[in-house]
Amino acid sequence: MSIDITKLDHKLSVAGQVSIDDLTEVAAAGYKSIICNRPDFEGGEAQPTSEELEGMAKSLGITFAYLPVKIGAISAERAMAFQKLMDELPKPILAFCGSGRRATALHQMAMQHDVEDTEERESVVAACNWDNAFDVVVIGGGSAGVGVTASLLKRRPALRIAIIEPSDKHYYQPAWTLVGGGAYDIAATVKPMAEVIPRNAEWIQTAAVGFDPQYDRVHLADGRVMGYRQLIVCPGIRTAWEKIEGLEETLGKNGVTSNYRYDLAPYTWELVQNLKSGKALFTQPPMPIKCAGAPQKAMYLSCDYWMRAQCLNQIEVEFDTATAVLFGVADFVPPLMEYVKRYDAKLVFNSNLVKVDGAQKIAYFEIKGNDGNVTHVAKPFDMLHVTPPQVAPDFLRNSSLADAGGFCKVNEKTLQHTDYPNIFSLGDACSSPNTKTAAAARKQIVVVAENLLAAKEDRELTTVYDGYGACPLTVENGKVILAEFGFGGKLLPTFSLNPTIPSKIYWFFKTTVFPWIYWNGMLKGKEWLARCGKSR
């Protein structure tokens, strides 16, 4: 052979730098796997990248793993990772670096390591054989999961990525508010999951039910255990309808609806059209919820229709919110209050819906006064639009990945888990204190894609998330206040228009441009309007 290979034992051989042309000989010699221990670009431009080598190796039927080790002292963590690869990869294995010395040292360190719990380790190896271990496992097939997978594959097409997602449908949820206001077709908000999963990713159609992060494993609802090199946690947030007594039994009838469910948004529009007089209640639960502006957007669009139909003066409109303010970013409160006044809507703060009697059409609230005392108030209604309480998925909340609130614990700037460096999170399930919107996920996708690959290649994580989120506030049919902001309520407008002024252009963006970008850009790995900063 043109490369000098040293056989260490029947499982492992080592060598110096391997070229693209060498791989054919490596395959002919019977090697089933290759471990690359040389960091990319260490030897200059003449050195092939791990991505180039991996693509060629896979075409020859060789499993490829990239475990870069810098010249100098080798950490115990790298030795453990090397041993894990030795356990998992098909044999025999060829490991290489610049000269073969680092690969040899890794093997020696791994052989000397005393595994404390042999039985547990053996069970891990059995569960995480190469057939069900992936370079990256993504939990969740929503906007964050599909989008970050597409972006990763744009950067590294050879990555072996699995998306764990039980649903066979994918929804564009930001349009459901428009559906409830008669401005969008509900059928245009859903596509088969199979159509949006990136072509080179593997879709595992079941649910995740637990984690073993110390052993790089995910437990699935069908009994399987999935191994990973790196994990992305983005299962979204769960709508907890059951937390409001009597609500589930009356949803979709008795005048009780919600734009937070695909099958109910059309019922909202039906109720709005049919209501000519009476009382309409709109509710918002305690934070966090996805799209914090959606509860009041439902109210604005309903009121706009009633005003145009000349029956608003016959309808008593009330917005009951468990929060203490109308909107969390102060700059947008004055223009929103102008619409509250226009529609003569009553605002009730610190008012939390706790029970619904659909048959009698009575909603029950707990209202906290300025003195901290809570009173219980029953309110009759003719129409009730409910925003459900929302919580982290149970399997995440009850895991070691979660923070005190149940969400995946991350560094808010890098979106890397604070305890497990090979785990990242984005979207509604992560603990970053940003608003939970699709627009936030659009920016977070770039941060996770860049930083996950940096971690994979042992580089510094330099891509930074600024907390960006956007809420297109549909204050009337035909006008939107496009609220864009980051951590601390800092305004982060994308466009030059005054963001606090309602705009017809932004309505066009909300109803036409943003959905098109979502389906054709965000889910395809095209990172339009998704620029992000770098740390210095």
FENLIN-V389768 format. One record per helix or strand of 2 or more residues. SS is the DSSP state (alpha for helix, beta for strand). FROM is the first residue (numbers start at 1). TO is the last residue. If there is no record, write none. Layout:
BEGIN
ss=SS from=FROM to=TO
ss=SS from=FROM to=TO
END
This chain:
BEGIN
ss=beta from=5 to=7
ss=beta from=12 to=15
ss=alpha from=22 to=28
ss=beta from=33 to=36
ss=alpha from=50 to=59
ss=beta from=63 to=66
ss=alpha from=76 to=88
ss=beta from=93 to=96
ss=alpha from=101 to=112
ss=alpha from=118 to=127
ss=alpha from=130 to=132
ss=beta from=133 to=139
ss=alpha from=143 to=155
ss=beta from=161 to=164
ss=beta from=169 to=171
ss=alpha from=173 to=180
ss=alpha from=186 to=189
ss=beta from=190 to=192
ss=alpha from=193 to=196
ss=beta from=202 to=204
ss=beta from=208 to=212
ss=alpha from=213 to=215
ss=beta from=217 to=220
ss=beta from=225 to=233
ss=beta from=237 to=239
ss=alpha from=241 to=243
ss=alpha from=247 to=250
ss=beta from=256 to=257
ss=alpha from=262 to=274
ss=beta from=278 to=284
ss=alpha from=294 to=308
ss=alpha from=312 to=314
ss=beta from=315 to=321
ss=alpha from=330 to=342
ss=beta from=346 to=348
ss=beta from=351 to=357
ss=beta from=362 to=368
ss=beta from=374 to=380
ss=beta from=383 to=385
ss=beta from=390 to=392
ss=alpha from=394 to=397
ss=beta from=416 to=417
ss=beta from=423 to=425
ss=alpha from=427 to=429
ss=alpha from=438 to=456
ss=beta from=463 to=464
ss=beta from=469 to=476
ss=beta from=479 to=485
ss=alpha from=487 to=489
ss=alpha from=504 to=520
ss=alpha from=522 to=524
ss=beta from=533 to=534
END
